[in-house]
């Protein structure tokens, strides 16, 4: 298999992974791998140049692109999709102990969850806050 195809596959995988994380770091690495693919296509067999091109492009884009990404995320109206979980109702799938974790279904997704009190399976909860992969919930009380 040609080196440029390998670089292209790596770039594609990184760009697809970026779409799931939305961090912009994998985007810069993917574009660096794309630069490596271009060098490999133009100068086949020059591994050192391919690696240098990929690294230089990735580092430059990370260094100069991160402020741009921060500005885009900081603009009015931008909201992380995961932040939409706060205030949503969910159902406890696995009980949540104080100081432990359980599982909560919110819509069609399941999340690891913590709570300040024991909450049994089947109870309805409200998402109070969220971390990277864990939500903090409270019992839902109808008014």
C-alpha positions in Angstrom: 0.0 0.0 0.0 1.3 3.4 -0.9 2.4 5.7 1.9 0.1 8.5 0.8 -2.9 6.2 1.2 -1.8 5.3 4.7 -1.5 9.1 5.5 -5.0 9.6 3.9 -6.5 6.9 6.0 -5.0 8.4 9.2 -6.2 11.8 8.3 -9.7 10.5 7.6 -9.8 8.7 11.0 -8.7 11.7 12.8 -11.2 14.0 11.1 -14.0 11.5 11.9 -12.9 11.4 15.5 -12.9 15.2 15.6 -16.5 15.2 14.5 -17.4 13.2 17.7 -15.3 15.3 20.1 -15.5 18.8 18.7 -12.2 19.8 20.5 -10.3 21.1 17.4 -7.2 19.2 18.5 -7.9 16.2 16.3 -8.8 18.5 13.4 -5.3 20.0 13.5 -3.7 16.5 13.7 -5.9 15.3 10.8 -4.8 18.2 8.6 -1.2 17.5 9.6 -1.7 13.9 8.4 -3.2 15.3 5.2 0.0 17.4 4.7 1.9 14.1 5.2 -0.2 12.5 2.5 0.5 15.3 0.0 4.3 15.0 0.6 4.1 11.2 0.3 2.2 11.6 -3.0 4.7 14.1 -4.4 7.9 12.5 -3.0 7.2 8.8 -2.4 9.6 7.0 -0.2 10.7 10.1 1.8 9.4 9.1 5.2 11.4 11.8 7.1 10.0 14.6 5.0 6.4 13.2 5.4 6.7 13.0 9.1 8.3 16.5 9.4 5.6 18.0 7.2 2.8 16.3 9.2 4.3 17.5 12.5 5.0 21.0 11.4 1.5 21.5 10.0 -0.1 20.0 13.1 2.0 22.1 15.5 1.4 25.4 13.5 -2.3 24.8 13.3 -2.5 23.9 17.0 -0.6 27.0 17.9 -2.3 29.5 15.6 -5.7 27.8 15.3 -6.5 27.3 19.0 -7.2 31.1 19.6 -9.5 31.1 16.6 -11.4 28.1 17.9 -11.7 29.7 21.3 -13.1 32.8 19.8 -15.6 30.8 17.8 -16.7 28.9 20.9 -16.9 32.0 23.0 -19.2 33.8 20.6 -22.7 34.6 21.7 -25.1 31.9 20.8 -22.5 29.0 20.9 -23.6 26.3 23.3 -22.1 22.9 23.8 -24.7 20.2 23.0 -23.9 18.4 26.2 -24.9 21.6 28.2 -28.4 21.1 26.9 -28.7 18.1 29.4 -29.0 20.5 32.4 -32.6 20.7 33.5 -33.7 17.6 31.5 -35.7 14.8 33.1 -34.3 11.3 33.1 -35.0 7.9 34.6 -32.7 6.0 36.9 -31.7 2.6 35.3 -29.3 1.5 38.0 -29.6 2.8 41.6 -27.4 5.7 42.6 -25.8 5.5 46.1 -24.4 8.5 48.0 -20.8 8.7 47.1 -21.3 6.2 44.3 -22.5 6.1 40.7 -25.5 4.8 39.0 -26.9 4.9 35.5 -29.5 7.3 34.2 -31.3 7.4 30.9 -31.9 10.8 29.5 -33.8 10.7 26.3 -32.2 7.9 24.3 -28.8 8.2 26.0 -27.5 6.6 29.1 -25.1 8.5 31.5 -23.2 7.6 34.6 -24.8 9.7 37.4 -24.1 10.8 40.9 -26.5 12.2 43.5 -26.5 13.6 47.1 -29.0 11.0 48.2 -29.8 7.4 47.3 -32.1 7.2 44.3 -33.7 3.9 43.3 -34.1 2.4 39.8 -37.2 3.6 38.0 -37.3 7.0 39.8 -37.5 10.2 37.7 -34.6 12.7 38.1 -33.5 16.1 36.9 -30.0 16.8 35.7 -28.5 19.4 37.9 -25.0 19.6 36.5 -22.7 17.7 34.3 -19.0 16.7 34.0 -17.3 15.2 31.0 -19.0 11.8 31.3 -21.0 12.0 34.5 -24.1 13.9 35.3 -25.2 15.0 38.8 -28.9 14.5 39.4 -31.6 15.3 41.9 -35.0 13.6 42.5 -37.8 15.0 40.4 -40.6 16.5 42.5 -43.8 17.4 40.8 -45.3 20.8 41.8 
